[in-house]
C-alpha cells in the first residue's frame, strides 16, 4: 500500500544536491536521495509506455487511473514520478473540480518538473496557481479548463 505525501509545488526549492551521488537531490522534507532523470529519459519512458492507448471509461478508467498506472510503472523502472492534483474551482456544493496528471522531477528543466497528461502523453504547461494550464498537440494548443488553477498538490 502506498501513502500520499503532499509536497509543495516548489519542491525544487526544497532540494539540495546529494552529497554522495551526482545528478541527484536530497528532498529536505524526508532526506530521500533520488537520482533525477533527464527530460529525454522521461519522454522516452512516456512514449514507450502504453497507458495512453487505454480507452477512457467514465465508470472504470478515468484520469486518476491513468495517473496511477503511469506513476506505478515509472517508479518500477526507477524513474521518480508524482501524482499531481490540479484544483480548478469548487462547485456550489463545496466539491473540488479537479484533474490528475503526473509530474517528473528532472535535472535539465528550468522549472524542475515535466508535467504530463497520461491520457495522451502530451506535456502540460503553466501548471501552477493562478494560471490556466494547457497542453500542446500537433498543430494547436488547448486549455484544460477555462478557469485558472486554485492550487496544485503533488503526491508521491
Buried (B, 14 or more C-beta within 10 A) or exposed (E): EEEEBEBEBEBBEEBEEBEEEEEBBBBEEEEBEBBBBEBEBBBEBBEEBEBBEBEEEEEEBBBEBBBBBBBEBBBEEEBBBBBBBBBBEEEEEEEEEBBBBBBBBBBBBEBBBBBBBBBEBBBBBBBBEEEBBBBEEEEEEEEBBEEBBBBBBBBB
